[in-house]
Each structure stands twice: as structure tokens, then as C-alpha cells.
Amino acid sequence: MSKRKIALWIDMLLVPVTVLIGYFCFHDKKYYFISALLVVEALVSIMLLFENRQAKLSEILTIAVMSALAAMSRVAFYAVPEIKPMLSLVIISGIVFGKESALMIGMLRKFCLQHLLWSRTMDTLANVCYQSHWIFIWHHF
């Protein structure tokens, strides 16, 4: 059975079964658990489609560079929560490279931010910028 067929079975059969099990067995009470299962099922199906595709080295390198740019753009604009250049990078990547590549860029960006750059580093960076008046933070809107 090919990976494309497995992804199709996940999308067409497993997702509705998960929703029905959540509704009838858990009486619509464990919606966090059911939502997490649905997200995992969607990620697995899209990752199978990306893995099935024959990606060139240039495309993989572009995905890695775009992920790094998205992660570092969030670090650069950490003190200003209204500006999110990482979202625009992921959207542009989805338009140019397709949905599988955009998902990979978003997942790699999240992995880089959560596991490689811990939150204490970004808090320290924001405090240094605020103390030295490099970034003005508006409190009165």
C-alpha cells in the first residue's frame, strides 16, 4: 500500500471515526484529547504526502532556510507582539512551494523556537532592548 493511499485512508476514514468516537463514547467531554488526536492525524497524513514526493536538494535547502528565517524573525520582533513576520513567510512559502512545504516550514520553525531557543533567552533579549531604549513598547492604546 502506498503512502498516498495511507494518507487518504487517514483523512477519509480515521478522522470521522475519531470525531464519532469522541462524540458518542466520551459524550463530547474530552474535546482537548479528541482535538489533539485530530491534529496528529492531519500532521501524519500531510507528512506522508511530503515524504512520498521526490523533493530536490534545492527545495529541501530552501525549506531549511525559510524555517530559520521564520524562527529568527520571531526572535527579532519578540518585544513587539503585533508584528509577526514568520506568519507571512509561512504563507508565502505555501503559495510558492505548496501546502506540504509550508507545513514543514511551520513545524521546523516551531521546533527551533521551542527546543533550540528557550524562552529565557528571548526574555533576556527583550529586557536588554527595553532597558537600552532600542524598542519602544506602547502600553496605552
Residue pairs with C-beta under 8 A, 6 or more apart in sequence:
2 52
3 48
3 49
3 51
3 52
4 48
4 49
4 52
6 45
6 48
7 44
7 45
7 46
7 48
7 49
7 52
8 45
10 41
10 44
10 45
10 48
11 41
11 42
11 45
14 41
15 38
15 41
15 42
18 34
18 37
18 38
18 41
19 34
19 38
21 34
22 28
22 30
22 31
22 33
22 34
22 37
26 33
26 34
43 103
43 107
46 99
46 100
46 103
47 103
47 104
49 100
50 100
50 101
50 103
50 104
53 100
59 97
59 101
62 97
63 93
63 97
63 101
63 104
63 105
63 108
64 108
66 89
66 93
66 105
67 104
67 105
67 108
67 109
67 112
68 112
69 89
70 85
70 86
70 89
70 90
70 105
70 106
70 109
71 86
71 108
71 109
71 112
71 113
71 117
73 85
73 86
73 89
74 84
74 85
74 86
74 109
74 113
75 113
75 117
75 122
75 125
76 85
77 83
77 84
77 85
78 122
78 125
78 126
79 126
79 129
79 130
79 135
79 137
80 135
80 137
86 109
89 105
90 102
90 105
90 106
90 109
91 102
93 101
93 102
93 105
94 101
94 102
126 135
129 135
130 137
